[in-house]
Amino acid sequence: MDIEHKHPPNEEHIDDNMFKMEVNLDDVPGEWLGYVMDRLFAAGANDCIYSPIYMKKNRPGILLQLLCSEEKLEKMKEILLTETTTLGIRYYPITVHRMERQFIKVETEWGPITVKQGLRNGEVFQSSPEYEECKEIAEKHQIPLKHVYAAVWQALGA
């Protein structure tokens, strides 16, 4: 059973049996990084990020970090070992406290846009417009993306 199915995804809950994985990369061409991230997400990674780092002998490198369920651990290892130049993977168990979420639609002059809201004790503490919808409207109407976001914030009364 996958972790994702143990709790309704939009209710506040604690995910146990999650793992954070890390690899340092100093000899991977930049164009590979997007491909590796796509593969990791397709295989079930919950999150994946890259951060610039300095390694031994002051070599610039990239820190790849990902979050996955215990059930996905071996698949993530396989992708990291076959698609990158790493010779070692650090991973450790981690607990993730996920807040309750709701999705609402707000009306703008260009049409409705979905907003994801985080809730704590029934109160909205975070609102985030859906980027892809905002981008689509900006491109369709040939307006700056920041204007679309501003219209969302105005509709929210923020």
C-alpha positions in Angstrom: 0.0 0.0 0.0 1.4 3.4 -1.0 1.6 6.1 1.7 -0.4 8.4 -0.6 -3.5 6.2 -0.1 -3.4 5.9 3.7 -4.8 9.4 4.2 -7.1 11.5 2.1 -4.5 13.8 0.4 -6.1 17.1 1.3 -6.7 16.4 5.1 -4.0 17.3 7.6 -2.0 14.3 8.5 1.4 12.9 9.4 3.3 10.8 6.8 5.6 8.3 8.5 7.9 6.0 6.5 9.0 8.7 4.2 12.6 9.0 3.1 14.8 12.0 2.1 17.5 11.0 -0.4 20.6 13.1 -1.4 23.4 12.9 -3.9 26.2 15.4 -4.6 26.9 15.8 -8.3 29.9 17.6 -9.7 30.2 16.1 -13.2 26.7 15.9 -14.5 25.9 18.1 -17.6 23.2 20.6 -16.7 20.9 19.4 -19.5 20.7 16.0 -17.7 19.2 17.5 -14.6 15.7 18.2 -16.0 15.6 14.7 -17.4 16.6 13.1 -14.1 14.0 15.2 -12.2 11.3 14.2 -14.7 12.2 10.5 -14.3 12.1 10.8 -10.4 8.7 12.5 -10.4 7.3 9.9 -12.9 8.5 7.1 -10.6 6.7 8.6 -7.6 9.0 11.1 -5.9 6.9 13.5 -3.8 9.4 16.3 -4.2 12.8 16.9 -5.9 15.1 19.9 -5.7 18.5 21.0 -6.9 20.8 23.3 -4.9 24.2 24.7 -5.9 27.0 23.6 -3.5 30.8 23.6 -3.2 32.4 20.2 -2.8 35.9 18.9 -2.0 38.7 21.1 -3.4 36.1 23.9 -3.9 34.6 22.2 -6.9 31.2 23.6 -7.7 28.4 21.0 -7.7 24.8 20.3 -7.4 23.0 18.7 -4.4 20.0 16.7 -5.6 17.5 16.1 -2.8 14.2 14.1 -3.1 11.4 13.0 -0.9 9.7 9.6 -1.4 7.7 7.0 0.4 9.5 3.9 1.7 7.9 1.8 -1.1 9.6 4.0 -3.7 13.1 3.9 -2.2 14.6 1.2 -4.4 13.2 2.7 -7.6 14.6 6.1 -6.7 18.0 4.5 -6.0 17.9 2.7 -9.4 17.2 6.0 -11.2 19.9 7.9 -9.3 22.5 5.2 -10.0 21.6 4.8 -13.7 20.9 8.4 -14.7 23.5 10.3 -12.8 27.2 9.9 -12.1 26.9 9.4 -8.4 28.7 6.6 -6.6 26.8 7.0 -3.3 23.4 7.9 -2.1 22.5 9.2 1.4 19.0 8.5 2.6 17.3 8.6 5.9 13.8 8.3 7.3 11.8 11.4 7.8 8.3 12.4 9.0 6.3 14.9 7.0 3.4 16.9 8.6 1.1 17.8 5.8 -1.4 20.5 6.3 -5.0 20.4 5.2 -5.6 21.8 1.7 -8.6 23.1 -0.2 -8.9 24.3 -3.8 -11.1 27.2 -4.6 -11.8 29.1 -7.9 -11.5 32.9 -8.0 -12.9 35.0 -10.8 -10.7 37.4 -12.7 -11.4 39.5 -15.7 -9.8 36.8 -17.8 -11.8 33.9 -16.3 -11.6 31.6 -13.2 -8.3 30.6 -11.7 -7.8 27.8 -9.2 -6.1 28.7 -5.9 -4.7 26.1 -3.5 -5.2 27.1 0.1 -3.5 25.7 3.2 -5.6 25.4 6.4 -4.6 25.1 10.0 -7.3 24.7 12.6 -9.9 25.5 9.9 -8.3 28.9 9.1 -6.6 29.7 5.7 -3.0 30.5 6.3 -1.6 30.2 2.8 -3.0 30.8 -0.7 -1.2 29.9 -3.9 -2.6 30.4 -7.4 -2.1 27.5 -9.8 0.9 28.5 -11.9 -0.1 26.6 -15.1 -3.5 28.3 -15.2 -2.0 31.7 -14.6 0.6 31.1 -17.3 -2.0 30.0 -19.8 -4.0 33.1 -19.2 -0.9 35.4 -19.5 0.0 33.8 -22.8 -3.5 33.7 -24.2 -4.1 37.4 -23.4 -0.5 38.5 -23.9 -0.2 40.1 -20.5 2.5 39.9 -17.9 2.2 36.9 -15.5 2.5 39.2 -12.6 -0.7 41.0 -13.6 -2.6 37.7 -13.5 -1.3 37.0 -10.0 -2.2 40.5 -8.9 -5.8 39.9 -10.1 -5.9 36.7 -8.1 -4.7 38.4 -5.0 -7.2 41.2 -5.5 -10.0 38.7 -5.9 -8.9 37.0 -2.7 -8.9 40.4 -0.9 -5.3 40.0 -0.1 
